[in-house]
Amino acid sequence: MKSDTIAAIATAMTASGIGIVRISGEESFAVIDRIYRSPSGKKLSGEESHTIHYGFIYDGDEPIDEVMVLLMKAPHSYTKEDSVEIDCHGGVYVMKRILETVVKYGARPAEPGEFTKRAFLNGRIDLAQAESVIDLIQAKNEFALKASLNQLKGAASREIKQIREKILYEIAYIESALDDPEHISLDGYGEHLSGIMEETGTEIQKLLDSADNGRMLKEGINTVILGKPNAGKSSLLNLLVGEDRAIVTDIAGTTRDILEEQIQLNGISLNIIDTAGIRNTSDVVEQIGVEKAKEYAKNADLIIYVIDASTPLDENDFAIMDLLQEKQAVVLLNKSDLEEKTTEEEVGKYLYQKILSVSARENTGMEELENTIREMFFQGEILLNDEVYLTNVRHKNSLQEALDSIHLVLQSIQNRMPEDFYSIDLMNAYEVLGAIIGESVEDDLVNEIFQKFCMGK
């Protein structure tokens, strides 16, 4: 089936040194031949693949721009179709003018994500790899970039395909045995299948366990700074951000609303929320801020609890400690440059989390804080190997459904149900895993996924 030829501007629509107009489809070389002129007069359709050519783009007899043109012949291109990339000057008007000319002479404007969609439909990448492209584009830190690149290389897809192969083998065995019981026996098969399902469930669970880390890699660690008034929370925020974003005074209760900032620590993104100081108060506005602080703490990935070490612990500190139970947290004994009234040993009687001595005023202890956060979440070695981290909610939901089906198979074995019951749940697990990589997926979902892409990709 002949596909139409698409075109789009693949670089940002802003003034820059270079702009790229991308063309893909069976008429790509015919289109470029109609608008390109070289000093030698040669047609680009007769040139070798993966070569670059200097010349000019014309609309009829009107020259538009001096360009370099890159040729990529099928199947050795991003879309596995004949493709052309026009490198032009990066003015907004000149890029739009070249795109209009390309469309005028035989292409049509591409839809968002259509180049990557064609790469998927033409079998160059699977759906999970296609989704990693947008994650790669939107990566906000070093680890998110590496996680997306790892998935683009097919790390997650390979593991999912291996799991599906195991499941398919068992489905085929059961169906064959049911069709030909004289030659294929199911005696003792339940025990055998139970072992396979336990192993498969463990593999799926490992991928699921990576999803929370994957989300934090992609979106950042949701971090809440807690402490009683004047503990130094706002000073810490300003220090981490590198500028004065929060008002710092000696007046208790200065911070009443929520301040949010995103910072980078050694390649990790922290979505930091500085909250109102937690204390008993009759001030209605401050009380609302305190309740907000407690609400944010419940949903945080990480809590940084700031204690004023120059003052004794009081009922406000103990109220905060109650919020920290079973939470990922770092405890900072701030104002370590002043006379110590609260010690690490004293705090350690109530909290099991890591305790560090810091001084926001003197900028001490920050490096140890950064290293502690990195080790807490990523053991300091994340993505320096072939570890797979899921960053996509759709993948997580499909894996959870597959795991639920595996558990149903195990339950059926335990209940000594007929073997055809196994097949039903095995087939569901096989299909939902296939939806992750696009081997069992509806067109509407495919369209929805690629609509999230930027134009030209």
N, C-alpha and C positions, 0 to 999 in steps of 0.2 A: 504493500500500500504506500502510495506516494504521500509524503508529509509536506505541509506547506512550510515556507521559509520565514523565520522570525528574526526580528532585530530589536536591539535595545541599547541604550547607553549604559555601560557597565561600570562607570566611575561616578563619583559624587557630582551632583549638579551644582558645582561651585567653581569659581575661577581657580585654575591650577595649571601646573606645567604641562601635563598630558591628560588627554581624555581618550576613552576607548569606546568605540561603537562595535558591538558584537553581532554577528550574523550566523545563523545555523539553519541547515535544511538542504534539500536536494538542489535548490536553485541558487545556493550561496555564490558559487563561482560565476554563474550567468549574471547575477545581479552586480557583482563587483566588476565584471568585464564591461558592463554598460556605463559605469560611472568612474572608472579608474583609467588614468593615462600615465604611462611611464615615459621617460626620456627615450627609451629604445623602441617604444611602440608595441612591445610584446603584450599579449593577453595573459592574464594571471591564471586562467583555467588550464593553460598548458604548462605551468610551472610545477616543480616538485613540491610535495607536502613538507610542512615544517620549514618553510623558507620565508624570509622577510624581504619585502620589496619597497623601494622608494619611488614616490610619484605624487600625483595630484588627484583629488576628487573633483569631478565636474558634474554639474547639472546641465546637460546639453552642452552648450558652448560656454557656459559660465563657470569659471574656476571657483572652488569653495575653499580648499585648504591644501596645504602641503602635508603629506602623510607618509607613514610607514604602514605596510599591510602585511599581516601574518596569515599564512595559509595553512590549514590543517584538513587533510582529506580523511574521509571516513575509512575505517572505524577508529582512527587514531586521533580522537579529539574528545573534549569534555562530554559532548552529547553523543558521541559515536556517529555523528553525521558530518557531512562536509561543513566546515566552519571557517569563518573569516573574521579577523579582528583588525579594525582600522584604528591605528594610533594617530590621533590628531592633536592639534593644540587644544589646551584645556579650557577654553572659554565656553561659557554656558551657551551663548548664541551659536558658535561654530559647531558645537556638538549636536545641538538640536537641528541645525541646518543639514548636517551630514546624515543624521537619522532620517529626517524628512526625505532626503534624496534617495536613501536606501529603500525606504518604503515606496516612494514614487516609482522606482524602477524594479519592483517585483517582490519585496518582502512585506510582512505585516508586523505591526508593533507586538512585541512579546508581552505576555501576561507576567505578573510577579512570580518568580520562581520557575518560569517555564523552561529555562535551559537545564536546570537541575532536574526538573520533572522528566524531561526527555532523556537525561542520563539514566534515570531510574527505569523509565519505560523501555529503553533500549538495552537494559541489562548491564550497564557499566557499573552501577552501584545499586545496593538494595535500599529499602526504605529507611532503615535505621541509619545507614551511612548518609543518605540524603538529608535527614534531619540533623545530623551532626554538622553539616555544612553551615546551617543557620546558626548553630551554637558556636561554631568557629568564628563566624563573622561577629557575633555578639559577645564573645569572650571578654571579660573585664579584668582578668588576672592571669598570671602565668599558669596556674594549675588548671583553670578552666580551659585555657588554650590547649594544653597538653591532653586533657581528658577528651576534648572534642576531636583533636587530631587522631588520638588513639582509636576512637570510634569510627572516624572517617576511614582509617586503615582497615577496619573490619574486625576489630578485636571482639566487640560484643556480639557481632553477627556470627562469628565463627563458633563462639560458645553456644549460642542459641541453636545453630544448625546441628551441632553435635548432639545436643539434648534431643532435638526433634528426630534425628536419625535413630537414636535409641528407642524412642517412643514408637516410631513408625515400624521398627523391626518387631516390637511386641504386638502391635496391632495386626501386622501381617501374619504373625505366627498364630495368633488366636483365630483369625478368620480362616486361615488355611486348615487349622485343626478342626474347626467347626464344620468346614466343607468336606473334609476327608478324614473322619475320625478313625478309620481303619488303619491308616498309615501314619498319622501324626497324633501322638498321645498328649493329653493334658494332665495326666497323672502327676501329682506333685508340682504342677506348674505354678500354683498359687504361691508356694513358698519361694520358688525361683523369682517370680515377678515381684514379690514383696521386697526382696533384696535389691532388685533393679530400681524399684520405685523409691526406696529409701535413699539410694545413691543419687537418683535424679532429683528428688526433693531437696537434698543437701546442696546440689549444684545450683538449683533455682534460688534457694534461700540465700546462698552466697551473693548472687547477683542482686537480690532484693536488699540485702544488708548494705550493699554499696550505694543504694539509691539516695539515702540521706546525706552521705558524704558527697555524692554527685550533685545533689541539689545545692549544697553549700559551696561546692566548687563553682557552680554556674552562677548562682544568685548572690553568694556571700553568706557569711555566718551572722545570723541575727543576734546581735549583742546588746545587752541592756546593762547600763551602769547604775548600780544601786548604792545607797548609803544614806545615812541620816544627814540633815542639813549641816553645811559647813565641813563635811568630811573631805572635800576636795574633788568631787565628781566633775564639776565643770572645768576645773583646772586640768584634770586628766584628759577630758575631751579636747580642750584647746591644744594640749601637748601632742596628743595623738594626731589630730587633724593638721597641726602645724600653723594654726592661726587662731585669733580670738573669735570663736564662734559663739561661745557662751559667756554670759555676764558673770564676772567673779567679784563678789564683795564679801565683807565680814558679816553681813546681815543674814541671819538664818531665814531660809524660805525664799531666797531670791529666784531660784528656778521653780516656776510653777507649771509651765507647759512642757511639752516634749520636744526636744531637739534631736534631729536625725542627721547623720552624716555617714558617708561611705569612705573608708580609708583602705590603703593597701599596707599589709605587714608581711614582708618577705614573700610577696606573690600571693598572699591570701587576702580576700576581700572581707572586711568587717562592716556590716551595716549597723552602725553604733547609734543607740538611743540613750540620750542623757535624760534622766527622769528627775522629777521633784524629789527633794529629800523626804525620806519616810520618817514621820513622827506623828504623834497625837497632836492635833491642832483643832482650834475652834474656827479658824479662818476657812470660810466656805470654798473660796477659790483654790486655796492651797490644798484643801481636803480632796477636791476633785483631782488635782495633780497627783496626790498620793495614791488614790485608787487606780488611776491610769498606770502609774508605775508598777503596782502590784499585778495589774492585768497583763502588761507587757512582759513582766518577769515569768509569768506562767507559760508563755509561748516562746520564750527565748531559746536559742541554741546554746548560748553562752551568757552567763551573768558575771560581770566584774563587780565585786562587792568591795567598796572603798570604806575603810575604817580610819577614823582620825586617831592615830596611835598616840597623840599627845593628850587624849582625854580618856577617862575610864569607860568601859562598856556600860550601856544603860538599857532600859526597857525597849528603846527604839532599835538598838542593835539586835537584841534577842528576837524582836518581831521580824527583822530582816532575815536572821538566821533560820527561822522557821520556813521562809520562802525558798531557802537554798537546799532544803533536804531533797535528795535524789536528783539534783540538777547539776549540769556541767557548769562549774564555776571556778573563778580564780579570786582569791581574797587578797586584797592589797592593804597592807599596813602603811597608810600614807603619813606624811609629815615626819618621816624618820629622821629628819634633820633637827627635830625638836626633842625635848625631854620625853622619854617613853613612859606612857601611863598604861598602855595596853600591849601585851607581849604576844609573840607567836605561840608560846606554850599555853597561854590563857585561852586564846581563840581556838587552838587545837583541841581543847576539851569539848567544844561544842560542834566543830565542823571538821570533816575529813578531807575537804578539798585543799588544793595547793595554796600555801600562804607565802606571800612575797613582801619584803620591805621595800618601799619606794618613797620617792619624794617628787611630787609633781612640780614643786617650786624649784628644786635643784636639778630636775631632769635626771634622776638616778633610778635605776631598776627597770627602765623601759625595755632594754634589750632582753633581759631575763623574762619579762612579761611576753614579749613577742615569741621567744623560743618556747615558752610554756604553752601558749595557745596553739602554736604549730604542732607540738608534740601531742597535745590533748586530742586534736582532731585528726591529724594525718601522720602521726608517728615520725614526722620529719623526712619521710621517704616517698611521699605520694607521687605516683606517676613517673618515677625514675626507673620503673620496670614495666612489664606488660600487664599490670593489674588493670582490670576493667572497672570503671565507675559509671553507673547509669546516671544520666543527667536529664532524662526525659520522663515526665509524669505518665505519658501514654504507655511507655515501656514498662514502668513500674506496675501500673494497673493490670497490664496483660500478664506479667509474670506472676502477680498475686493470684489472678484467676487460674493460671496454669497450675500453680502450687495447690490451690484449693481442689482442683480436679485430681491431682496426684494423691492428695489426702483421701479423697472419695474412693479412689482405686484401692488404697490400703484398707479403708474401712470395709469395702466390699469383700476383700480377701479375708479379713478377720471374721466377717459374718458368713463366710463360705457361700457367697452368692454365685450364681452361674457366671461362666467366663464372659458371656456376651455383655454383662454389666460392666466388666472391665473395659471393654472396647469403647463404650459410650463415653466414659470419662477420659480415657486415653486419647480419643479422637478430639475431644474438646481442648485438651491440653495442647495437642499437636497444632490445632487450628489457631488458638490464641497466640501461641509462640510464633506461628507463621505470620500473624498480623503485624508483629514487631518488625520483621524484615521485608514485609510486603508480599509474601507468597500466598497470603490468604487475607485479602483486604478489599473493601468495597471502594468503588470509584469516588464516592462522595468524600470519604476520609482522605483519599489521596489529594483531591482538589483542595480540601480544607487545609491540609498540611502545607502545600506549596503556595497557597495564598498568603502565608505569613512571611514569605521571602521578600527581599527587596527586588526592585526592578533590575533586570540585566543579569540576574543570577538564577 
